[in-house]
Amino acid sequence: MKRISSFSRLLGIVLSLLGLAALAPAQAPEQGDYRLKPNDQISMTIFEHTDLLTSVQLTASGEASFQLIGTIKLGGKTLREAESLVAAAYDADYLVDPRVSINLTVAAIEQISVTGAVANPGLVDIPPNGQLDLVGAITGVGDVTSNADGMRIELKRGGQVLHYNLDQLRAKGAAQVFLQEGDRVVVPLNPFAGKSVTVVGEIVKAGAVSFPANGKLALATVVGIAGGLTPNADPARISVKRDGKIWGLQLAARNQLLKPGDVITIPKSRFVGKVVILMGQVKTVGAVPFTLNGKLDILTAIANAGGYAPLANKKKVTVTRRQGGRAQTWKLNLTDMANGEEPLFQLLPGDTIMVPERSF
């Protein structure tokens, strides 16, 4: 085909410079090694051929259309590589050794998506000529919610799915994961979100107790969250019901973790309302409440009644116990017992203790 003749050199230079000035963006991104991508806007000028000046936006497939030479794929090319491709196309049939200049006028907005258990799911822009890391992307949508599983954050890129731990990424000195256009970040719900155990019986706040994010929940933690045991509770007989089976569980057993759906029963002590009776030479005669743990020795019972009266005969104390319609009596030397010379006598509910008066 017939090549286009050149304009006069002086006029071409003037017009070319005017065209470049008119297209210069107010805040154009740095050019450098920038690689063109879909939806970028560029300007193209050819020295001494201002009639071919072009301003165009790359298509979704990264192509740009120019006068005479038609469409050329520029996506992924640096600006200098793009200039060479366009110059070669014009040189092939239309111009002699064209001097092509291509500039980026508006960089397309690059975005990634963040969905799942975050405050404001949606798109996050990658800063022009900058970088966006995974932590910054999650921060950009208001951070994860309380029911998120921060240990299994998914980064979907093409056909790949990568997993990251948010706490580890936020640790001081941790290497960051930088995102690319089209990346999809998914913050999954914690598998224990909405899961709970139920605690009933002698507990301050009966009801459901939610599982923590790590899924580790011990009985002592449940009791603490529920406000603690009531004064009448029997911690030695706590039971757990799971899948129709019931077994006992010790309050201090931290290696026996609970599971969602467990029902914990805190029973009332069977010694609630039980007493022993003190008579004779004690400061407070009458009923003394039995300890809720079921363990009460005679010295403790007398101490709970205010102690001995001044004329108490500590060496001839008797304990009477009625069982099966029959009475059994023990004679005890509490002086020797207090000195450790005799074992402590353990009482049962309903026992009657008589502390006699001294004869001298």
VOGU-866019 format. One record per residue (C-alpha): x, y, z; residue number from 1; chain; residue in three letters. Coordinates in steps of 0.2 Angstrom, whole numbers, plus 5000, padded with zeros to 4 digits. Last residue first. Layout:
REM residues N
atom c1:X; c2:Y; c3:Z; resi:NUM; chain:A; resn:Ala
...
REM end
This chain:
REM residues 360
atom c1:4923; c2:4844; c3:5698; resi:360; chain:A; resn:Phe
atom c1:4910; c2:4832; c3:5691; resi:359; chain:A; resn:Ser
atom c1:4912; c2:4839; c3:5673; resi:358; chain:A; resn:Arg
atom c1:4897; c2:4841; c3:5663; resi:357; chain:A; resn:Glu
atom c1:4893; c2:4830; c3:5648; resi:356; chain:A; resn:Pro
atom c1:4895; c2:4834; c3:5630; resi:355; chain:A; resn:Val
atom c1:4881; c2:4824; c3:5621; resi:354; chain:A; resn:Met
atom c1:4882; c2:4822; c3:5602; resi:353; chain:A; resn:Ile
atom c1:4866; c2:4817; c3:5592; resi:352; chain:A; resn:Thr
atom c1:4869; c2:4810; c3:5574; resi:351; chain:A; resn:Asp
atom c1:4855; c2:4814; c3:5562; resi:350; chain:A; resn:Gly
atom c1:4867; c2:4816; c3:5547; resi:349; chain:A; resn:Pro
atom c1:4883; c2:4806; c3:5549; resi:348; chain:A; resn:Leu
atom c1:4898; c2:4810; c3:5559; resi:347; chain:A; resn:Leu
atom c1:4916; c2:4806; c3:5557; resi:346; chain:A; resn:Gln
atom c1:4926; c2:4803; c3:5573; resi:345; chain:A; resn:Phe
atom c1:4944; c2:4809; c3:5571; resi:344; chain:A; resn:Leu
atom c1:4957; c2:4796; c3:5574; resi:343; chain:A; resn:Pro
atom c1:4964; c2:4795; c3:5592; resi:342; chain:A; resn:Glu
atom c1:4981; c2:4802; c3:5599; resi:341; chain:A; resn:Glu
atom c1:4980; c2:4817; c3:5588; resi:340; chain:A; resn:Gly
atom c1:4980; c2:4829; c3:5602; resi:339; chain:A; resn:Asn
atom c1:4962; c2:4834; c3:5598; resi:338; chain:A; resn:Ala
atom c1:4957; c2:4816; c3:5598; resi:337; chain:A; resn:Met
atom c1:4965; c2:4813; c3:5615; resi:336; chain:A; resn:Asp
atom c1:4955; c2:4828; c3:5622; resi:335; chain:A; resn:Thr
atom c1:4940; c2:4822; c3:5613; resi:334; chain:A; resn:Leu
atom c1:4939; c2:4806; c3:5622; resi:333; chain:A; resn:Asn
atom c1:4924; c2:4797; c3:5614; resi:332; chain:A; resn:Leu
atom c1:4910; c2:4785; c3:5620; resi:331; chain:A; resn:Lys
atom c1:4900; c2:4778; c3:5605; resi:330; chain:A; resn:Trp
atom c1:4882; c2:4774; c3:5605; resi:329; chain:A; resn:Thr
atom c1:4871; c2:4764; c3:5593; resi:328; chain:A; resn:Gln
atom c1:4852; c2:4765; c3:5592; resi:327; chain:A; resn:Ala
atom c1:4841; c2:4753; c3:5582; resi:326; chain:A; resn:Arg
atom c1:4827; c2:4757; c3:5571; resi:325; chain:A; resn:Gly
atom c1:4837; c2:4753; c3:5555; resi:324; chain:A; resn:Gly
atom c1:4850; c2:4766; c3:5560; resi:323; chain:A; resn:Gln
atom c1:4850; c2:4778; c3:5575; resi:322; chain:A; resn:Arg
atom c1:4866; c2:4786; c3:5580; resi:321; chain:A; resn:Arg
atom c1:4871; c2:4792; c3:5597; resi:320; chain:A; resn:Thr
atom c1:4888; c2:4800; c3:5600; resi:319; chain:A; resn:Val
atom c1:4895; c2:4802; c3:5617; resi:318; chain:A; resn:Thr
atom c1:4908; c2:4813; c3:5625; resi:317; chain:A; resn:Val
atom c1:4917; c2:4807; c3:5640; resi:316; chain:A; resn:Lys
atom c1:4934; c2:4815; c3:5639; resi:315; chain:A; resn:Lys
atom c1:4929; c2:4832; c3:5634; resi:314; chain:A; resn:Lys
atom c1:4919; c2:4835; c3:5650; resi:313; chain:A; resn:Asn
atom c1:4912; c2:4853; c3:5647; resi:312; chain:A; resn:Ala
atom c1:4911; c2:4865; c3:5662; resi:311; chain:A; resn:Leu
atom c1:4916; c2:4880; c3:5653; resi:310; chain:A; resn:Pro
atom c1:4905; c2:4877; c3:5638; resi:309; chain:A; resn:Ala
atom c1:4914; c2:4870; c3:5623; resi:308; chain:A; resn:Tyr
atom c1:4914; c2:4877; c3:5605; resi:307; chain:A; resn:Gly
atom c1:4903; c2:4889; c3:5596; resi:306; chain:A; resn:Gly
atom c1:4892; c2:4876; c3:5588; resi:305; chain:A; resn:Ala
atom c1:4903; c2:4876; c3:5572; resi:304; chain:A; resn:Asn
atom c1:4918; c2:4871; c3:5584; resi:303; chain:A; resn:Ala
atom c1:4907; c2:4857; c3:5591; resi:302; chain:A; resn:Ile
atom c1:4904; c2:4850; c3:5573; resi:301; chain:A; resn:Ala
atom c1:4922; c2:4853; c3:5568; resi:300; chain:A; resn:Thr
atom c1:4928; c2:4842; c3:5583; resi:299; chain:A; resn:Leu
atom c1:4915; c2:4829; c3:5579; resi:298; chain:A; resn:Ile
atom c1:4920; c2:4826; c3:5560; resi:297; chain:A; resn:Asp
atom c1:4909; c2:4832; c3:5546; resi:296; chain:A; resn:Leu
atom c1:4912; c2:4826; c3:5528; resi:295; chain:A; resn:Lys
atom c1:4896; c2:4825; c3:5516; resi:294; chain:A; resn:Gly
atom c1:4902; c2:4839; c3:5504; resi:293; chain:A; resn:Asn
atom c1:4887; c2:4850; c3:5509; resi:292; chain:A; resn:Leu
atom c1:4893; c2:4851; c3:5527; resi:291; chain:A; resn:Thr
atom c1:4879; c2:4846; c3:5540; resi:290; chain:A; resn:Phe
atom c1:4870; c2:4860; c3:5548; resi:289; chain:A; resn:Pro
atom c1:4871; c2:4861; c3:5567; resi:288; chain:A; resn:Val
atom c1:4855; c2:4858; c3:5576; resi:287; chain:A; resn:Ala
atom c1:4854; c2:4862; c3:5595; resi:286; chain:A; resn:Gly
atom c1:4864; c2:4869; c3:5609; resi:285; chain:A; resn:Val
atom c1:4875; c2:4883; c3:5606; resi:284; chain:A; resn:Thr
atom c1:4890; c2:4886; c3:5619; resi:283; chain:A; resn:Lys
atom c1:4892; c2:4867; c3:5621; resi:282; chain:A; resn:Val
atom c1:4890; c2:4858; c3:5638; resi:281; chain:A; resn:Gln
atom c1:4875; c2:4847; c3:5635; resi:280; chain:A; resn:Gly
atom c1:4868; c2:4844; c3:5618; resi:279; chain:A; resn:Met
atom c1:4873; c2:4845; c3:5600; resi:278; chain:A; resn:Leu
atom c1:4861; c2:4838; c3:5586; resi:277; chain:A; resn:Ile
atom c1:4868; c2:4834; c3:5568; resi:276; chain:A; resn:Val
atom c1:4860; c2:4842; c3:5553; resi:275; chain:A; resn:Val
atom c1:4854; c2:4838; c3:5535; resi:274; chain:A; resn:Lys
atom c1:4845; c2:4852; c3:5526; resi:273; chain:A; resn:Gly
atom c1:4856; c2:4850; c3:5510; resi:272; chain:A; resn:Val
atom c1:4866; c2:4834; c3:5513; resi:271; chain:A; resn:Phe
atom c1:4861; c2:4827; c3:5496; resi:270; chain:A; resn:Arg
atom c1:4870; c2:4841; c3:5488; resi:269; chain:A; resn:Ser
atom c1:4860; c2:4848; c3:5474; resi:268; chain:A; resn:Lys
atom c1:4865; c2:4842; c3:5457; resi:267; chain:A; resn:Pro
atom c1:4875; c2:4851; c3:5443; resi:266; chain:A; resn:Ile
atom c1:4869; c2:4844; c3:5427; resi:265; chain:A; resn:Thr
atom c1:4879; c2:4847; c3:5411; resi:264; chain:A; resn:Ile
atom c1:4870; c2:4844; c3:5394; resi:263; chain:A; resn:Val
atom c1:4882; c2:4841; c3:5379; resi:262; chain:A; resn:Asp
atom c1:4876; c2:4848; c3:5363; resi:261; chain:A; resn:Gly
atom c1:4892; c2:4853; c3:5356; resi:260; chain:A; resn:Pro
atom c1:4907; c2:4843; c3:5364; resi:259; chain:A; resn:Lys
atom c1:4915; c2:4845; c3:5381; resi:258; chain:A; resn:Leu
atom c1:4934; c2:4843; c3:5384; resi:257; chain:A; resn:Leu
atom c1:4940; c2:4830; c3:5396; resi:256; chain:A; resn:Gln
atom c1:4959; c2:4835; c3:5399; resi:255; chain:A; resn:Asn
atom c1:4954; c2:4849; c3:5410; resi:254; chain:A; resn:Arg
atom c1:4946; c2:4838; c3:5424; resi:253; chain:A; resn:Ala
atom c1:4945; c2:4850; c3:5438; resi:252; chain:A; resn:Ala
atom c1:4926; c2:4850; c3:5440; resi:251; chain:A; resn:Leu
atom c1:4926; c2:4831; c3:5439; resi:250; chain:A; resn:Gln
atom c1:4914; c2:4823; c3:5427; resi:249; chain:A; resn:Leu
atom c1:4902; c2:4809; c3:5429; resi:248; chain:A; resn:Gly
atom c1:4893; c2:4799; c3:5415; resi:247; chain:A; resn:Trp
atom c1:4877; c2:4800; c3:5406; resi:246; chain:A; resn:Ile
atom c1:4874; c2:4792; c3:5388; resi:245; chain:A; resn:Lys
atom c1:4860; c2:4797; c3:5377; resi:244; chain:A; resn:Gly
atom c1:4871; c2:4805; c3:5364; resi:243; chain:A; resn:Asp
atom c1:4880; c2:4815; c3:5377; resi:242; chain:A; resn:Arg
atom c1:4874; c2:4818; c3:5395; resi:241; chain:A; resn:Lys
atom c1:4887; c2:4825; c3:5407; resi:240; chain:A; resn:Val
atom c1:4886; c2:4823; c3:5426; resi:239; chain:A; resn:Ser
atom c1:4892; c2:4833; c3:5441; resi:238; chain:A; resn:Ile
atom c1:4892; c2:4822; c3:5457; resi:237; chain:A; resn:Arg
atom c1:4907; c2:4828; c3:5467; resi:236; chain:A; resn:Ala
atom c1:4903; c2:4847; c3:5464; resi:235; chain:A; resn:Pro
atom c1:4888; c2:4845; c3:5475; resi:234; chain:A; resn:Asp
atom c1:4879; c2:4862; c3:5473; resi:233; chain:A; resn:Ala
atom c1:4870; c2:4870; c3:5488; resi:232; chain:A; resn:Asn
atom c1:4880; c2:4886; c3:5488; resi:231; chain:A; resn:Pro
atom c1:4877; c2:4889; c3:5470; resi:230; chain:A; resn:Thr
atom c1:4890; c2:4885; c3:5457; resi:229; chain:A; resn:Leu
atom c1:4899; c2:4898; c3:5447; resi:228; chain:A; resn:Gly
atom c1:4893; c2:4912; c3:5436; resi:227; chain:A; resn:Gly
atom c1:4889; c2:4903; c3:5420; resi:226; chain:A; resn:Ala
atom c1:4905; c2:4908; c3:5412; resi:225; chain:A; resn:Ile
atom c1:4915; c2:4901; c3:5427; resi:224; chain:A; resn:Gly
atom c1:4905; c2:4884; c3:5427; resi:223; chain:A; resn:Val
atom c1:4908; c2:4883; c3:5408; resi:222; chain:A; resn:Val
atom c1:4927; c2:4886; c3:5410; resi:221; chain:A; resn:Thr
atom c1:4928; c2:4873; c3:5424; resi:220; chain:A; resn:Ala
atom c1:4919; c2:4860; c3:5413; resi:219; chain:A; resn:Leu
atom c1:4931; c2:4862; c3:5398; resi:218; chain:A; resn:Ala
atom c1:4928; c2:4870; c3:5381; resi:217; chain:A; resn:Leu
atom c1:4940; c2:4869; c3:5367; resi:216; chain:A; resn:Lys
atom c1:4932; c2:4873; c3:5350; resi:215; chain:A; resn:Gly
atom c1:4946; c2:4885; c3:5345; resi:214; chain:A; resn:Asn
atom c1:4933; c2:4899; c3:5342; resi:213; chain:A; resn:Ala
atom c1:4925; c2:4897; c3:5359; resi:212; chain:A; resn:Pro
atom c1:4909; c2:4887; c3:5362; resi:211; chain:A; resn:Phe
atom c1:4894; c2:4895; c3:5368; resi:210; chain:A; resn:Ser
atom c1:4886; c2:4892; c3:5385; resi:209; chain:A; resn:Val
atom c1:4868; c2:4888; c3:5385; resi:208; chain:A; resn:Ala
atom c1:4857; c2:4889; c3:5401; resi:207; chain:A; resn:Gly
atom c1:4858; c2:4890; c3:5420; resi:206; chain:A; resn:Ala
atom c1:4866; c2:4906; c3:5427; resi:205; chain:A; resn:Lys
atom c1:4870; c2:4904; c3:5445; resi:204; chain:A; resn:Val
atom c1:4872; c2:4885; c3:5444; resi:203; chain:A; resn:Ile
atom c1:4864; c2:4872; c3:5455; resi:202; chain:A; resn:Glu
atom c1:4854; c2:4863; c3:5441; resi:201; chain:A; resn:Gly
atom c1:4857; c2:4866; c3:5422; resi:200; chain:A; resn:Val
atom c1:4871; c2:4868; c3:5410; resi:199; chain:A; resn:Val
atom c1:4869; c2:4867; c3:5391; resi:198; chain:A; resn:Thr
atom c1:4883; c2:4866; c3:5379; resi:197; chain:A; resn:Val
atom c1:4884; c2:4877; c3:5363; resi:196; chain:A; resn:Ser
atom c1:4887; c2:4878; c3:5345; resi:195; chain:A; resn:Lys
atom c1:4882; c2:4894; c3:5336; resi:194; chain:A; resn:Gly
atom c1:4900; c2:4896; c3:5328; resi:193; chain:A; resn:Ala
atom c1:4909; c2:4880; c3:5332; resi:192; chain:A; resn:Phe
atom c1:4914; c2:4877; c3:5314; resi:191; chain:A; resn:Pro
atom c1:4921; c2:4895; c3:5313; resi:190; chain:A; resn:Asn
atom c1:4913; c2:4903; c3:5298; resi:189; chain:A; resn:Leu
atom c1:4924; c2:4904; c3:5283; resi:188; chain:A; resn:Pro
atom c1:4934; c2:4920; c3:5278; resi:187; chain:A; resn:Val
atom c1:4935; c2:4919; c3:5259; resi:186; chain:A; resn:Val
atom c1:4947; c2:4929; c3:5249; resi:185; chain:A; resn:Val
atom c1:4945; c2:4930; c3:5230; resi:184; chain:A; resn:Arg
atom c1:4959; c2:4936; c3:5219; resi:183; chain:A; resn:Asp
atom c1:4954; c2:4944; c3:5203; resi:182; chain:A; resn:Gly
atom c1:4968; c2:4957; c3:5203; resi:181; chain:A; resn:Glu
atom c1:4983; c2:4951; c3:5213; resi:180; chain:A; resn:Gln
atom c1:4986; c2:4949; c3:5232; resi:179; chain:A; resn:Leu
atom c1:5001; c2:4950; c3:5243; resi:178; chain:A; resn:Phe
atom c1:5004; c2:4938; c3:5257; resi:177; chain:A; resn:Val
atom c1:5014; c2:4945; c3:5271; resi:176; chain:A; resn:Gln
atom c1:5029; c2:4938; c3:5279; resi:175; chain:A; resn:Ala
atom c1:5028; c2:4939; c3:5298; resi:174; chain:A; resn:Ala
atom c1:5039; c2:4951; c3:5307; resi:173; chain:A; resn:Gly
atom c1:5027; c2:4954; c3:5321; resi:172; chain:A; resn:Lys
atom c1:5012; c2:4942; c3:5321; resi:171; chain:A; resn:Ala
atom c1:4997; c2:4948; c3:5310; resi:170; chain:A; resn:Arg
atom c1:5000; c2:4934; c3:5297; resi:169; chain:A; resn:Leu
atom c1:5001; c2:4921; c3:5311; resi:168; chain:A; resn:Gln
atom c1:4984; c2:4927; c3:5318; resi:167; chain:A; resn:Asp
atom c1:4976; c2:4927; c3:5301; resi:166; chain:A; resn:Leu
atom c1:4981; c2:4909; c3:5298; resi:165; chain:A; resn:Asn
atom c1:4982; c2:4905; c3:5279; resi:164; chain:A; resn:Tyr
atom c1:4975; c2:4893; c3:5267; resi:163; chain:A; resn:His
atom c1:4978; c2:4892; c3:5248; resi:162; chain:A; resn:Leu
atom c1:4965; c2:4887; c3:5235; resi:161; chain:A; resn:Val
atom c1:4972; c2:4886; c3:5217; resi:160; chain:A; resn:Gln
atom c1:4961; c2:4886; c3:5201; resi:159; chain:A; resn:Gly
atom c1:4963; c2:4904; c3:5197; resi:158; chain:A; resn:Gly
atom c1:4968; c2:4912; c3:5214; resi:157; chain:A; resn:Arg
atom c1:4957; c2:4908; c3:5229; resi:156; chain:A; resn:Lys
atom c1:4964; c2:4913; c3:5245; resi:155; chain:A; resn:Leu
atom c1:4955; c2:4904; c3:5260; resi:154; chain:A; resn:Glu
atom c1:4956; c2:4909; c3:5278; resi:153; chain:A; resn:Ile
atom c1:4957; c2:4894; c3:5289; resi:152; chain:A; resn:Arg
atom c1:4964; c2:4900; c3:5306; resi:151; chain:A; resn:Met
atom c1:4954; c2:4915; c3:5307; resi:150; chain:A; resn:Gly
atom c1:4938; c2:4905; c3:5308; resi:149; chain:A; resn:Asp
atom c1:4925; c2:4919; c3:5310; resi:148; chain:A; resn:Ala
atom c1:4911; c2:4919; c3:5323; resi:147; chain:A; resn:Asn
atom c1:4917; c2:4936; c3:5331; resi:146; chain:A; resn:Ser
atom c1:4917; c2:4944; c3:5314; resi:145; chain:A; resn:Thr
atom c1:4933; c2:4947; c3:5303; resi:144; chain:A; resn:Val
atom c1:4940; c2:4964; c3:5299; resi:143; chain:A; resn:Asp
atom c1:4930; c2:4980; c3:5293; resi:142; chain:A; resn:Gly
atom c1:4931; c2:4976; c3:5275; resi:141; chain:A; resn:Val
atom c1:4948; c2:4985; c3:5272; resi:140; chain:A; resn:Gly
atom c1:4955; c2:4976; c3:5287; resi:139; chain:A; resn:Thr
atom c1:4953; c2:4960; c3:5278; resi:138; chain:A; resn:Ile
atom c1:4962; c2:4967; c3:5263; resi:137; chain:A; resn:Ala
atom c1:4976; c2:4974; c3:5273; resi:136; chain:A; resn:Gly
atom c1:4979; c2:4957; c3:5281; resi:135; chain:A; resn:Val
atom c1:4979; c2:4949; c3:5264; resi:134; chain:A; resn:Leu
atom c1:4992; c2:4961; c3:5257; resi:133; chain:A; resn:Asp
atom c1:4988; c2:4975; c3:5244; resi:132; chain:A; resn:Leu
atom c1:5002; c2:4982; c3:5234; resi:131; chain:A; resn:Gln
atom c1:5005; c2:4999; c3:5225; resi:130; chain:A; resn:Gly
atom c1:5006; c2:5006; c3:5208; resi:129; chain:A; resn:Asn
atom c1:4987; c2:5010; c3:5209; resi:128; chain:A; resn:Pro
atom c1:4981; c2:5004; c3:5226; resi:127; chain:A; resn:Pro
atom c1:4972; c2:4987; c3:5225; resi:126; chain:A; resn:Ile
atom c1:4954; c2:4991; c3:5228; resi:125; chain:A; resn:Asp
atom c1:4943; c2:4980; c3:5239; resi:124; chain:A; resn:Val
atom c1:4927; c2:4972; c3:5234; resi:123; chain:A; resn:Leu
atom c1:4913; c2:4966; c3:5246; resi:122; chain:A; resn:Gly
atom c1:4909; c2:4959; c3:5263; resi:121; chain:A; resn:Pro
atom c1:4907; c2:4972; c3:5276; resi:120; chain:A; resn:Asn
atom c1:4910; c2:4965; c3:5294; resi:119; chain:A; resn:Ala
atom c1:4918; c2:4949; c3:5289; resi:118; chain:A; resn:Val
atom c1:4913; c2:4931; c3:5290; resi:117; chain:A; resn:Ala
atom c1:4912; c2:4927; c3:5272; resi:116; chain:A; resn:Gly
atom c1:4918; c2:4937; c3:5257; resi:115; chain:A; resn:Thr
atom c1:4933; c2:4947; c3:5252; resi:114; chain:A; resn:Val
atom c1:4934; c2:4951; c3:5233; resi:113; chain:A; resn:Ser
atom c1:4950; c2:4958; c3:5225; resi:112; chain:A; resn:Ile
atom c1:4951; c2:4974; c3:5214; resi:111; chain:A; resn:Gln
atom c1:4962; c2:4982; c3:5201; resi:110; chain:A; resn:Glu
atom c1:4956; c2:4999; c3:5196; resi:109; chain:A; resn:Ile
atom c1:4962; c2:5003; c3:5178; resi:108; chain:A; resn:Ala
atom c1:4976; c2:5015; c3:5177; resi:107; chain:A; resn:Ala
atom c1:4972; c2:5031; c3:5169; resi:106; chain:A; resn:Val
atom c1:4983; c2:5040; c3:5156; resi:105; chain:A; resn:Thr
atom c1:4997; c2:5027; c3:5153; resi:104; chain:A; resn:Leu
atom c1:5008; c2:5033; c3:5139; resi:103; chain:A; resn:Asn
atom c1:5012; c2:5026; c3:5122; resi:102; chain:A; resn:Ile
atom c1:5025; c2:5035; c3:5111; resi:101; chain:A; resn:Ser
atom c1:5028; c2:5029; c3:5093; resi:100; chain:A; resn:Val
atom c1:5042; c2:5035; c3:5082; resi:99; chain:A; resn:Arg
atom c1:5038; c2:5028; c3:5065; resi:98; chain:A; resn:Pro
atom c1:5052; c2:5020; c3:5054; resi:97; chain:A; resn:Asp
atom c1:5043; c2:5024; c3:5038; resi:96; chain:A; resn:Val
atom c1:5024; c2:5023; c3:5039; resi:95; chain:A; resn:Leu
atom c1:5009; c2:5013; c3:5032; resi:94; chain:A; resn:Tyr
atom c1:5012; c2:4995; c3:5028; resi:93; chain:A; resn:Asp
atom c1:5024; c2:4986; c3:5040; resi:92; chain:A; resn:Ala
atom c1:5030; c2:5001; c3:5049; resi:91; chain:A; resn:Asp
atom c1:5013; c2:5004; c3:5056; resi:90; chain:A; resn:Tyr
atom c1:5012; c2:4987; c3:5064; resi:89; chain:A; resn:Ala
atom c1:5030; c2:4987; c3:5070; resi:88; chain:A; resn:Ala
atom c1:5027; c2:5004; c3:5078; resi:87; chain:A; resn:Ala
atom c1:5012; c2:4997; c3:5087; resi:86; chain:A; resn:Val
atom c1:5022; c2:4982; c3:5094; resi:85; chain:A; resn:Leu
atom c1:5037; c2:4992; c3:5099; resi:84; chain:A; resn:Ser
atom c1:5026; c2:5005; c3:5108; resi:83; chain:A; resn:Glu
atom c1:5018; c2:4991; c3:5117; resi:82; chain:A; resn:Ala
atom c1:5035; c2:4984; c3:5123; resi:81; chain:A; resn:Glu
atom c1:5040; c2:5001; c3:5129; resi:80; chain:A; resn:Arg
atom c1:5023; c2:5002; c3:5139; resi:79; chain:A; resn:Leu
atom c1:5026; c2:4985; c3:5147; resi:78; chain:A; resn:Thr
atom c1:5015; c2:4971; c3:5139; resi:77; chain:A; resn:Lys
atom c1:5003; c2:4961; c3:5149; resi:76; chain:A; resn:Gly
atom c1:4988; c2:4967; c3:5139; resi:75; chain:A; resn:Gly
atom c1:4993; c2:4975; c3:5123; resi:74; chain:A; resn:Leu
atom c1:4983; c2:4964; c3:5110; resi:73; chain:A; resn:Lys
atom c1:4982; c2:4974; c3:5094; resi:72; chain:A; resn:Ile
atom c1:4966; c2:4979; c3:5085; resi:71; chain:A; resn:Thr
atom c1:4966; c2:4989; c3:5069; resi:70; chain:A; resn:Gly
atom c1:4981; c2:4995; c3:5059; resi:69; chain:A; resn:Ile
atom c1:4974; c2:5010; c3:5050; resi:68; chain:A; resn:Leu
atom c1:4968; c2:5020; c3:5066; resi:67; chain:A; resn:Gln
atom c1:4971; c2:5010; c3:5082; resi:66; chain:A; resn:Phe
atom c1:4961; c2:4998; c3:5093; resi:65; chain:A; resn:Ser
atom c1:4967; c2:4992; c3:5110; resi:64; chain:A; resn:Ala
atom c1:4966; c2:4974; c3:5116; resi:63; chain:A; resn:Glu
atom c1:4968; c2:4968; c3:5134; resi:62; chain:A; resn:Gly
atom c1:4954; c2:4955; c3:5134; resi:61; chain:A; resn:Ser
atom c1:4943; c2:4966; c3:5145; resi:60; chain:A; resn:Ala
atom c1:4946; c2:4980; c3:5132; resi:59; chain:A; resn:Thr
atom c1:4960; c2:4992; c3:5133; resi:58; chain:A; resn:Leu
atom c1:4954; c2:5010; c3:5134; resi:57; chain:A; resn:Gln
atom c1:4959; c2:5022; c3:5119; resi:56; chain:A; resn:Val
atom c1:4967; c2:5039; c3:5116; resi:55; chain:A; resn:Ser
atom c1:4974; c2:5040; c3:5099; resi:54; chain:A; resn:Thr
atom c1:4985; c2:5053; c3:5089; resi:53; chain:A; resn:Leu
atom c1:4985; c2:5047; c3:5071; resi:52; chain:A; resn:Leu
atom c1:4983; c2:5065; c3:5064; resi:51; chain:A; resn:Asp
atom c1:4997; c2:5070; c3:5075; resi:50; chain:A; resn:Thr
atom c1:5009; c2:5061; c3:5063; resi:49; chain:A; resn:His
atom c1:5026; c2:5070; c3:5065; resi:48; chain:A; resn:Glu
atom c1:5031; c2:5059; c3:5079; resi:47; chain:A; resn:Phe
atom c1:5017; c2:5046; c3:5083; resi:46; chain:A; resn:Ile
atom c1:5006; c2:5048; c3:5098; resi:45; chain:A; resn:Thr
atom c1:4997; c2:5035; c3:5108; resi:44; chain:A; resn:Met
atom c1:4987; c2:5038; c3:5124; resi:43; chain:A; resn:Ser
atom c1:4982; c2:5025; c3:5136; resi:42; chain:A; resn:Ile
atom c1:4967; c2:5020; c3:5147; resi:41; chain:A; resn:Gln
atom c1:4968; c2:5004; c3:5157; resi:40; chain:A; resn:Asp
atom c1:4952; c2:4993; c3:5156; resi:39; chain:A; resn:Asn
atom c1:4962; c2:4977; c3:5154; resi:38; chain:A; resn:Pro
atom c1:4980; c2:4977; c3:5159; resi:37; chain:A; resn:Lys
atom c1:4996; c2:4986; c3:5154; resi:36; chain:A; resn:Leu
atom c1:5012; c2:4981; c3:5162; resi:35; chain:A; resn:Arg
atom c1:5021; c2:4995; c3:5172; resi:34; chain:A; resn:Tyr
atom c1:5040; c2:4994; c3:5170; resi:33; chain:A; resn:Asp
atom c1:5042; c2:5013; c3:5173; resi:32; chain:A; resn:Gly
atom c1:5026; c2:5022; c3:5170; resi:31; chain:A; resn:Gln
atom c1:5022; c2:5031; c3:5186; resi:30; chain:A; resn:Glu
atom c1:5004; c2:5034; c3:5188; resi:29; chain:A; resn:Pro
atom c1:4997; c2:5050; c3:5180; resi:28; chain:A; resn:Ala
atom c1:4991; c2:5063; c3:5192; resi:27; chain:A; resn:Gln
atom c1:4985; c2:5078; c3:5181; resi:26; chain:A; resn:Ala
atom c1:4985; c2:5067; c3:5165; resi:25; chain:A; resn:Pro
atom c1:4995; c2:5073; c3:5150; resi:24; chain:A; resn:Ala
atom c1:4984; c2:5072; c3:5135; resi:23; chain:A; resn:Leu
atom c1:4984; c2:5090; c3:5130; resi:22; chain:A; resn:Ala
atom c1:5003; c2:5092; c3:5133; resi:21; chain:A; resn:Ala
atom c1:5006; c2:5077; c3:5121; resi:20; chain:A; resn:Leu
atom c1:4995; c2:5085; c3:5107; resi:19; chain:A; resn:Gly
atom c1:5004; c2:5102; c3:5109; resi:18; chain:A; resn:Leu
atom c1:5021; c2:5093; c3:5107; resi:17; chain:A; resn:Leu
atom c1:5015; c2:5084; c3:5092; resi:16; chain:A; resn:Ser
atom c1:5008; c2:5099; c3:5084; resi:15; chain:A; resn:Leu
atom c1:5024; c2:5109; c3:5086; resi:14; chain:A; resn:Val
atom c1:5035; c2:5094; c3:5080; resi:13; chain:A; resn:Ile
atom c1:5025; c2:5091; c3:5065; resi:12; chain:A; resn:Gly
atom c1:5025; c2:5109; c3:5060; resi:11; chain:A; resn:Leu
atom c1:5044; c2:5110; c3:5061; resi:10; chain:A; resn:Leu
atom c1:5047; c2:5094; c3:5051; resi:9; chain:A; resn:Arg
atom c1:5035; c2:5097; c3:5037; resi:8; chain:A; resn:Ser
atom c1:5022; c2:5084; c3:5035; resi:7; chain:A; resn:Phe
atom c1:5028; c2:5066; c3:5030; resi:6; chain:A; resn:Ser
atom c1:5020; c2:5057; c3:5016; resi:5; chain:A; resn:Ser
atom c1:5008; c2:5042; c3:5020; resi:4; chain:A; resn:Ile
atom c1:5014; c2:5025; c3:5012; resi:3; chain:A; resn:Arg
atom c1:5005; c2:5018; c3:4997; resi:2; chain:A; resn:Lys
atom c1:5000; c2:5000; c3:5000; resi:1; chain:A; resn:Met
REM end
